[in-house]
């Protein structure tokens, strides 16, 4: 076998391995719970914003330097933009700082602080707004824990009822939600290869 064919087979093998890893990650129990939580929160946002013609983008990949960041929900309304990070975990979240403690039954592991995670997303949205000439658009953030069996001992995020109350109290900002939606649709990352490699950013796995 010549070197060219050998290199080709190695590359194809690596691609196949990456594909299998991605599938296993995608269909893991944690991922399934996360997707269910995102669908739940998306439904709540649509219901809450129906009368005000709120626009919604889910699972949005935006450029972040040479990488990408994935935002669970980008909400566009007259208030401006709401950046939502959704968590589908149950159990108890405690601690403070960059790494929190997530305990579920007898199992305990570290959880990257979703408030810091969402701050990165908010900063990214603000960056793109300035690039597009929308620097006066207000940007808000919310971390939502969708599972009813979550106990928040850390000063982080909000439960569903708290989020509903927060959403209804967002102030009038005289923004055009359709213009903002169109702008972010024009800059979102759609390349499947870039989205595939985003999965290996561990901060967004939690």
N, C-alpha and C positions, 0 to 999 in steps of 0.2 A: 504494500500500500504506500503510495507516495505521500509526501508531507501535506500537500494541498487537501487531499481527501481526508487525511487524519485530522487536520485542523477543522475542516468542515464538520466532521462527525462530532468532534469535541464541542464545537459551538452549538450544534443541534441538540446534543445531549444536555448542555447547560440550559438551553432555552426550555427544553422539556422538563428539566428539574425545577426551574423557576416557575413554570406553569403549574406543576403539581403542588408546589409549596403555596402558591397563590390560591389554588382551589381549596386546599385544606384549610387555609386561613379564612377564606370567604365563607365556607360552610361550617366553621366551628360554632359551638354553642354560643360563645360570647358574641360572635359576629351576628348570629341570628337574633339574639336578644337586642343587640344594638340597632339592627335594621328595623325590628318591630317597634322599638322606642322612637325611632326617627319617624316612622309612619304615623305613630300616635300623636306626636307633637306637631307634625305637619298638618294633620287633620284638625287639631285644635286651633292652629294658626289660621287656617282657611276659614273655619267657623267664626272665630273672633273678628277677622278682618273682612268678612263678606260685605258688610254694609258700607265699608269705606274703600272698597275696590283695592284692597291690599294685594300686592303681587308677591309671589313666593318662588324661590329657586332652591332646590334640594340637592345635597351632595355636590356642591360647587367646587371645582378645582380652579384656583387662581394662581397665576405666576408668582413665585417668591424667589427673586434672583434667578439662579439657574435651576431651582427646584420648584416645587408646588406646595400649596397648602390646601387642605380639603376642609370646607366649611359645611356643616350639616344643613343649616338653613340660612339663607339670605332673605330677609323680609323687607319689602319696599312699600312705604306708605307715605302719607302726607307728613308724618312725623320725621321722615328721613329713612335711615336704614337700621335694621335690627339684625345683629349677628348672633345666631343661636348655636350653642354647642349642646347636644343631647347625650345623656348618659342613660343606659338601660340597666345598670347594675342594681342589685339589692344588697342588703346587709348594712354595715355601719362604716361610715367614712369619718375619720378623725385625723387630728394633727394640723400642722400648718407648714407653710413654706413650699418649696418646689415639689417635694415628694410627700404625699399623704399616705395614711394607712387605711387600707380597705379590708375589713374583716367580714367574712361570710361563713357562719358556722364555726368550724375549728380552723378554717383556712384564713391566713392573713398574707397580703402582699402589698407592695408599694403601688401607688396610683399617682401618675403625674398630675399635678394640680390642674384641673380643667379650667380654672379661672386664668391661669397663666397661659394655657393652651389657647383659650379664646382671646386673650389679649393679643397674642401673635396674629390671630385672624383679624381682629379689629384694626390693629396697626397696618396690616396688609390692605384692608379695605380703604382705610384713610389714605394710604399711599397711592392707590389707584384713583381715588377720587381727586386727589390733587393733580395727578397726571392728566386727568380728563377735564380739569377746570371746574370741578364740583367741590372745591375745598370748604364751602360754607354749609354743606349738607351735614346735619347732625347724625352721629353714629352711636348706637347703643349696643350693649352686649347683655346676653343672658345665658347662664348655664342651667340647663333643666334636667333634673333627675326624674325620669318618667315612671319608674317602678314605685308602686305604692308601699312596698316593703323596704324602703330606704330610710336609714336613720342618719341624719347629718349632724355629727358632733363637731365637725370642722366648720369654720366660717366660709362656706363655699356653696354656691349654687342655690337653687330653689326647687321646691316641689311643684307639681302641676297646678294646684290651686293658687299658689303664690305667683306662678308665672302668669296665669290668667289675670290676676289682679294687676300685676306689673304691666302687662300688655295694654290693658284698657286705660291705664293712666299715662301712657306715652303722650307727650305734649304735641300740639299742632305745630308743624314746622313749615307749612306752605310749600312742600316739595312735590315734584311731579314724579309719581312712582313709575309711570310708564317710560319716561326718559331714562331714569336710573336703571330700570330693568333692562332696557335695550343696551345701555352702555356696558353693563356687566355681562350680558349675553355675548357681546362682541369681543370681550377680552378673556373670557373663561377658557381654560385649557380643555381641549377636546381630544388631543392626541392620545390614543389608547396606550402607547408605549410609555409616555411620561406618567400617565395615571397608574400604570402597572407598577412602575418603580417607586411611586409615591408610597405604596403599601409597606415599604421597608423603613419608613420614618417612624420609629417606635413611639414617639410622643403621641402620634395619632392612633396607635393601636389600643390604648387604654380605654 
